[in-house]
Amino acid sequence: MDLMDRHEGPPRGKFIACLAAAVLTGTAVAGYGIATFDERPPWGTDIAYEGGYLQAVRIRKADVTGQRTRALLAGECASMQRTGWGGDRAVHDPAAWVSGCLDGAANRPSRNQGLVH
């Protein structure tokens, strides 16, 4: 074989068949994922928890008197979620949002920190 010989690659028909099979497989996997989870992502509980946690941490850090933080711990987290303060993140799992809010208000570490949780 001469060094200048050109490699032609797979035949065009075989390439198109493999490409079509890959596209079909990808479409089937995507269809299964959409059918299984609908509009809720599989990690929706984590999203809701972190949303509540971050909301409470922001409130706690801005609260100079400590009055708002005490109110969060006394039940304001649940009322905030009911009135829509949780936003799109709370929709995935409202109870997880409230749990994250309470953890953030109490200055506990997030349950989702670390490599294994």
FIMI-484121 format. One line per field, with one value per residue: residue in one letter; x, y, z of N, C-alpha, C in turn. Coordinates in steps of 0.2 Angstrom, whole numbers. Layout:
residues N
r a,...
nX X,...
nY Y,...
nZ Z,...
caX X,...
caY Y,...
caZ Z,...
cX X,...
cY Y,...
cZ Z,...
//
This chain:
residues 117
r m,d,l,m,d,r,h,e,g,p,p,r,g,k,f,i,a,c,l,a,a,a,v,l,t,g,t,a,v,a,g,y,g,i,a,t,f,d,e,r,p,p,w,g,t,d,i,a,y,e,g,g,y,l,q,a,v,r,i,r,k,a,d,v,t,g,q,r,t,r,a,l,l,a,g,e,c,a,s,m,q,r,t,g,w,g,g,d,r,a,v,h,d,p,a,a,w,v,s,g,c,l,d,g,a,a,n,r,p,s,r,n,q,g,l,v,h
nX 4,3,9,2,-11,-28,-40,-56,-66,-82,-94,-106,-120,-120,-115,-126,-136,-132,-132,-145,-150,-144,-151,-164,-163,-160,-171,-181,-176,-177,-191,-196,-191,-198,-211,-210,-207,-214,-217,-210,-194,-182,-175,-182,-186,-174,-172,-183,-180,-168,-171,-180,-171,-161,-169,-173,-160,-155,-165,-162,-149,-151,-158,-157,-161,-166,-179,-187,-181,-185,-199,-199,-195,-206,-217,-218,-212,-220,-232,-227,-224,-237,-243,-236,-223,-213,-211,-207,-199,-204,-215,-212,-210,-218,-217,-204,-198,-203,-196,-183,-183,-185,-173,-163,-167,-164,-151,-144,-134,-136,-145,-141,-128,-111,-102,-109,-126
nY -6,10,26,37,33,34,33,27,26,19,11,21,17,9,18,27,19,16,28,31,21,26,38,34,26,36,44,35,34,47,48,39,44,56,51,44,54,65,82,84,85,71,74,82,84,87,99,107,107,113,126,131,131,140,152,154,155,167,176,175,180,193,198,208,210,197,194,191,178,171,171,163,150,148,145,152,148,138,145,154,146,141,153,156,160,151,149,142,132,126,119,107,98,102,100,97,109,117,110,112,126,127,121,130,142,138,138,126,114,111,97,91,93,89,74,62,59
nZ 0,-4,3,-1,-4,-3,11,10,18,26,15,7,9,20,30,30,34,47,53,52,61,73,75,76,88,97,96,101,115,120,118,127,139,140,141,153,163,160,161,172,179,182,194,201,215,221,215,220,233,234,229,239,250,246,245,258,264,258,263,277,277,274,284,297,310,314,315,304,301,312,310,298,303,311,303,292,280,275,272,263,252,249,245,233,233,231,217,201,205,216,212,208,219,232,246,248,245,256,266,262,264,278,282,277,284,297,297,294,286,268,262,251,249,246,239,239,243
caX 0,7,7,-3,-17,-33,-45,-62,-71,-87,-98,-111,-126,-119,-115,-133,-140,-129,-134,-153,-151,-143,-156,-170,-162,-160,-178,-184,-174,-180,-198,-196,-189,-204,-217,-209,-206,-219,-214,-206,-188,-181,-172,-187,-186,-168,-173,-187,-177,-163,-175,-182,-165,-158,-173,-172,-153,-155,-169,-158,-143,-153,-162,-152,-164,-168,-187,-189,-179,-189,-205,-198,-195,-212,-222,-219,-210,-226,-236,-224,-225,-244,-245,-233,-216,-208,-210,-207,-195,-208,-220,-210,-211,-219,-215,-197,-197,-203,-191,-177,-183,-183,-166,-159,-168,-161,-144,-142,-131,-140,-145,-138,-121,-106,-103,-114,-131
caY 0,17,31,42,30,37,29,30,25,14,12,26,14,7,24,30,14,16,35,31,17,30,43,30,25,43,46,31,35,53,47,35,49,61,47,42,59,70,88,84,81,66,76,88,84,91,106,110,108,118,132,133,132,146,157,155,158,174,180,175,184,200,199,210,209,190,193,187,171,167,170,157,144,147,143,156,144,134,150,157,141,141,159,156,162,146,149,136,126,123,115,100,95,108,98,97,116,119,107,116,133,127,120,136,147,136,138,119,113,108,89,90,95,83,70,57,62
caZ 0,-5,8,-4,-5,1,14,7,24,25,10,9,11,27,34,31,38,54,55,53,67,79,76,79,95,101,97,106,121,121,119,134,145,140,143,160,167,158,162,179,178,187,200,203,222,223,212,224,240,234,228,246,254,244,246,265,266,256,268,283,277,274,290,303,317,316,316,298,301,317,306,293,307,314,298,286,274,272,269,257,247,247,241,227,233,229,210,197,208,221,209,207,226,237,253,248,245,263,270,261,267,285,284,276,289,303,296,293,279,263,262,244,248,246,233,240,247
cX 4,4,2,-10,-22,-38,-52,-68,-76,-91,-104,-118,-125,-118,-122,-137,-138,-132,-142,-154,-150,-148,-162,-169,-162,-167,-182,-182,-177,-188,-200,-196,-195,-210,-216,-210,-211,-215,-210,-199,-186,-178,-176,-187,-180,-169,-177,-184,-172,-166,-177,-176,-162,-162,-173,-165,-153,-159,-165,-152,-145,-156,-157,-155,-166,-175,-189,-187,-183,-196,-205,-199,-202,-218,-222,-217,-216,-231,-233,-225,-232,-246,-241,-226,-211,-207,-210,-204,-200,-214,-218,-211,-212,-217,-207,-195,-197,-198,-184,-177,-182,-176,-162,-161,-165,-153,-140,-139,-136,-140,-142,-131,-116,-107,-108,-120,-138
cY 6,22,36,39,33,32,31,29,20,16,17,23,12,13,27,25,15,23,35,27,22,35,40,29,31,45,42,32,42,52,43,40,54,57,46,48,65,77,89,81,76,68,82,89,88,98,110,112,113,125,135,135,139,152,159,158,165,179,180,180,191,202,201,209,202,189,189,180,167,166,164,151,143,146,147,153,141,139,153,152,141,148,160,159,157,146,142,130,122,118,108,95,100,106,98,104,119,116,111,123,132,125,126,141,145,136,131,118,109,100,87,91,89,79,65,59,58
cZ 0,0,5,-5,0,4,12,13,22,18,12,11,18,32,35,35,46,57,57,60,73,80,78,86,99,102,101,113,124,122,126,140,146,143,150,165,166,158,168,178,183,194,202,211,224,221,217,231,240,233,235,250,252,245,254,267,264,261,275,283,277,280,296,310,319,316,310,298,306,314,302,297,310,309,292,279,271,269,263,251,244,243,235,227,231,221,207,200,213,218,208,213,231,244,254,248,252,267,269,264,274,286,282,281,296,303,296,286,274,263,256,244,249,240,233,245,246
//
